[in-house]
Amino acid sequence: MWGPLLALFGATPGRSYVELTGDQLVVRFGFLFHHSFPLAGIEGGGRRSWPWLYGVGWRSNFVGVIGLIGSRSGVVEIRFRQRRSLWMLLRFNRLAVSLEDPEAFLEALAKAA
């Protein structure tokens, strides 16, 4: 349903991913979000719900959570040790992302951190 709208901003499966590389977590969600975070700054991660009311796409509650959501299923929350700034406007300490295989990611994150 939301696929065509997300695709307009590049949020296609090929341009949307979460990757653990060396000592970095690389997160990309279309053209609007492509950032790397040091693994040392990550406190942990876990599954979380994402109600329909929260919507899909690039989301924020403006009090600590940024969501990069392509689907309401398979959502994982990554918790950072300290608040981070994004685009000098948003301060967050939790990043929610929807993944195809959330359990495998959480296992890899636990090993890497």
N, C-alpha and C positions, 0 to 999 in steps of 0.2 A: 504494500500500500504506500509506504513512504519511500520506497526505493528510488523512483524517478526524481523526487524532490531532492533527496540526499545526493544522488548522482550529479545533479546540476552543480553542486559544490565539490565534486570529486570524491565523495564518500562512497566509493565502490569497493568491492572486496580486494582488488589489487592495490588500492591506495589507502586502505584502512587496516592497521595491524598493530600488535604489541609484540615487541621482540626483546629478549634478553641477550645482550651482546657484551661479552667481557664484564666490565664493571658498570654497565649502563643499562637502563631500561629505556627503550626507544618506543615512542607512541606516536602513531600517525592516524589521523582521521580526516581524509580528504585534503583539500588545499588549505583549509583554515587551521589545522592543528598538526604540527610536526615538531616534537620536542624530545629531548633526551634528559633523563634524570639519573644521577648517580645512585647505584644500589645502596651505598652506605647511608643515604638519606631516607631509605624506605624502612618503615617500622614493621610492616606486615601487610597481609591481604586476606580477603575472604569473600565468600559469596554474599550477595545482597539482593533484595527484591527491587524491582523498578516498576512501580504501579503505572497504569496507563495514563494517569493524570500528569505524571512527570514528562511524558512525551518522548520523542526520539530526536536525534540530531545532536547538535552542540548545545549542552544545557548547563545551567549553573543556578544554585540557590543563593548565590552572592554572600554566603556566610560560611564557606569552607569546602563545598563540594562542586566539582566540575564533572559533568557526565558527557561521555562520547558514546552515544547509544545508537546502534543501528538496528537493534532488536531488543525487546524487553526480556528475552530469555538469555540465560548464560551470563548474567551481569556479575562482575567482580569489582570489589572496591579495594583500591591500593591506598594504604595509609602512610603518610610521610611523617617523619619525626618532627619537622618544623614546617610552619606555613611557608608557602612559596608564592611568588608573584608571577602573574602571567599578563603580558601586554600592559603592564603598569596599572592595571585596573582591578583585576581579580586576584584575591588572595585565597589560597586554598590549602588544605592539608589532606584532602581525600579526592581521589580520582576514580570515577566509576566508568568502566568500559564493558561493552558486551562482546563476548568471545564465543567462538564455535566450540572450543574445548576448554572450559574454565578450570576443570579439575587438573588437567595436565599443566596449565599455566601456573596455578597456585602451587603445585608440587615443584615445578622448576624455580619459581620465585623463592620458595622456602629454602631450597638447596643453594641458590645463588646468594641470598642475603645471609 
